[in-house]
Amino acid sequence: MFTGLIENTGFLESREKTGNSGRLTVKSFLSNNTIALGDSIAVNGVCLTVDEKKENTLIFHTLAETLDRTNLGQILLGASLNLERAVSLKDRLGGHLVTGHIDTTSKILDISFQDNEYIIELELPKEYKKHFVEKGSVAIDGISLTVAKLLETSFAVHIIPHTWQKTALNEKEKGACLNIETDIIGKYVIRQLEFTKSNSSTLTMETLSQAGF
């Protein structure tokens, strides 16, 4: 589990894909003294397990599906990556609950700078539209952000200068693909409502049938 508060960045040193698996080698600016083999690290918001580590380098085993479904399979070598270690239960939850399980990706439609804030407008994935709520939480490349504006086919987030400067967002341009994880609490609420509605409909039909309708 993560909070979406990026601790530091790194950059993609190499990427290998063989059959149904792959390996990512990341040059990390996190302190290696605080990372052990088997630890979970969010890399651009994707929860990965440390398979090997060397001086300032972390190596992750990945599934081919992970590379196919996130931007980790397409970003260029040398590109910056957002890094966050798994949260400790004694830590403050400064962002929101982030699992590291990416739902989908979204392309940047526009980047602007207004009132000392960066505004990024992204495509609103149609199949995940119900998971977005204005003023609700969303993790973008692992960064905990708030949906500032929700439109029919897009949504916007505001980035403060500190976040822009300290994360890999400052390298992104229009058309770049970003990892999206919607709010975990919202997912469970939607699932429960859909389940309840489905069961209620079934019960109603069964009741009517038994009553001879």
PyMOL commands that set and color helices and strands:
alter all, ss='L'
color gray80, all
select helices_A, chain A and resi 32-34+64-69+71-73+126-131+161-166+168-171+184-210
alter helices_A, ss='H'
color red, helices_A
select strands_A, chain A and resi 8-18+21-28+40-43+46-54+57-63+80-85+104-114+117-123+137-140+143-150+154-159+177-182
alter strands_A, ss='S'
color yellow, strands_A
deselect
rebuild
show_as cartoon
